[in-house]
Amino acid sequence: MKRRWRYYETTTGAKPAKEFLDGLDDRDRDAVRAAMQAVRVMGVSAARHLRGDVSEARAGRAGRAWRVLFATEGDMDQVLLAVTAFEKKTQKTPPAEIELAERRLMDWRRRARRS
C-alpha cells in the first residue's frame, strides 16, 4: 500500500506542522523527515501510539528530540495526517500537545464531511 504524508491545514490556510518543520535547520529537519519516511514505508509499526487515533513519529539528533503527531486517514489508512510537530523537552509527550492533535484531527474530519 502506498502511504503519503499530508499536513493539517487550518481554515485560514496555515499548516502548523509543516511550518514548524520548515523552521528547523537542515540537519534537524532531515532527522524528522527520516522518521516520517520510516512511518510512510513501514506503517504505524514504526510509530508510537499515544491515544485514540493519534500516534507519534519520533526523531532525535545531537541530544534533541522532535515529535510529529499524526493520524491515519483514508479508506485504507493510506494518508498520514500530520496535525502537530514540536521539539520534545520532557520525558512524556505533553498532554496539551496530544489534546491539540485531537482537536485538529476532529476539525479536519468535520470539515472533510462537509465538502
RARA-V76836 format. One record per pair of residues at least 12 apart in sequence whose C-alpha atoms are under 7 Angstrom apart, sorted by sequence separation. I is the first residue (numbers start at 1). J is the second residue. D is the distance in Angstrom with one decimal. If there is no record, write none. Layout:
i	j	d
I	J	D
I	J	D
This chain:
i	j	d
56	68	5.4
57	69	6.5
70	82	4.3
56	69	4.4
69	82	5.9
70	83	5.4
55	69	5.7
56	70	6.1
68	82	6.4
69	83	5.9
54	69	6.5
55	70	5.5
69	84	5.3
54	70	5.6
55	71	6.2
68	84	5.9
69	85	6.1
54	71	5.0
68	85	4.3
84	101	6.0
39	57	7.0
53	71	5.6
67	85	5.5
68	86	6.8
83	101	5.5
67	86	5.6
66	86	5.7
67	87	6.4
36	57	6.1
66	87	4.3
67	88	6.6
83	104	6.2
35	57	6.0
65	87	5.8
66	88	5.3
83	105	6.7
35	58	6.1
65	88	5.3
35	59	5.6
32	59	5.1
31	59	6.0
31	60	6.6
31	61	6.7
69	101	6.6
28	61	6.8
32	66	6.8
4	40	6.3
3	40	5.5
17	82	6.4
20	85	6.4
17	83	6.1
17	84	4.6
16	84	6.4
17	85	4.8
6	79	6.7
8	81	6.3
4	78	6.4
5	79	5.9
6	80	6.1
7	81	5.6
8	82	5.9
3	78	4.4
4	79	5.2
5	80	4.6
6	81	4.9
7	82	4.9
8	83	5.0
2	78	6.3
3	79	5.7
4	80	5.9
5	81	6.0
6	82	6.2
7	83	6.3
3	80	6.9
5	82	7.0
